[in-house]
Amino acid sequence: GTYDFLYLPIDPETNANRGYAFINFINPSYAWMMRTTYEGRKMGKFNSDKVVSVVPAALQGFEANYSHYSTARVMRGAPQTRPLFLRECQKVKTERRRGGRR
């Protein structure tokens, strides 16, 4: 795969996306390809003059996003509006092994 985390925040009042998304690409080159392909483009299927801007997020990496979002309030919302984790967090696997039976 190209990415292992995706979150498209949805406004609960309008049921529309908020106009931004968080994607964790598994390799920095994929983020660069996203930027060179979509930066400055309009999304043709939407009634908007907004253009795409690809910028680094404050949280970087799958584990940081998992730590933040897996226990966040958004995880209690409708399943289709929750962040999407496409693999298991390595820290969780390590903790389970340590706490398991011997």
N, C-alpha and C positions, 0 to 999 in steps of 0.2 A: 503494500500500500504506500501511498504518498503521505498520508497524515494519520495520526493516531488519536486526535482529539478535535472535536468541533463543537462550538457553541454559538448559536444564532439567537441572541436575546429577543424575546417576543413581548410586546406590550400587551398586558392582559386586558386592557380596556378596549383596544382596537383589534386585537388578535393579529396584528401586523408586526413584521420584524422592526427592530429599532433603528435599522440602517447600518449596522456594523456586525461583524462576526469575529470569533476567535478561532484560529486554526493552528494546530501544532503540527508542522511538517516534520517528517522523520529525518530529513536531511536539509540543511540550509539552502542547497541548490534548488530545491522545490519552491521554497519561499521566493527566491530570486526569480524563478520562472513565472510564478504567480504575479509578481510585481511587474516584470517586463511585458507580460501578456495583457494585464488588466489595468494597470495604473493609468488614470485619466480617462478611461472609457466610461460611457454611459451604459446602464443596464437597460437595453432596448424594450424589455417586456413590462417595464414599470412606468407609470405616469409621473416621472420625476426628472428634474434637470441635474440631479446629483451625479457626481462622477466617483469612480472607484479610487480609493487611496489605500495603498498597502504600507503599513507601518508596523514596527515591532511593538508587541504588547509589553506591559509591565511584568507580567508573569511569563517566564520562558521555560519551556520543557514540559514534557508530559507529567512528570512527578509533581512539579509546582502547580500545574493546573488541576491535577487530581486532588492534591492536598487542599487546594482552595475550594473547588467546586463540589467535591464528593459529599461534603457535609454542609454545603450552603443551602439557603432557603429555596433556591431554584430547583433543588432535587425533590422538593415536596410538591411541586406543581404537576401539571399534566405531563404524562410521559413524552408526548411529542414536542414539548417545549424545553425539556431538560438537556443539559450538556451530554454529548455523546462520547463515551470513552471506548475506544476500539481495541484496547488491550488492558491487561491487568497491571496495576502499579507494582514495580519491582520492590518497593519498600514494604508493601503489604505482604508480598510473597515471603520476604525475609522475616518479617515479624511473625508470620504464621509458623514458619519452620522453627523458630526459636521457642515459641510458646507451645509447641506440640508435645505429644507424648514421646518418651524415649524407649 
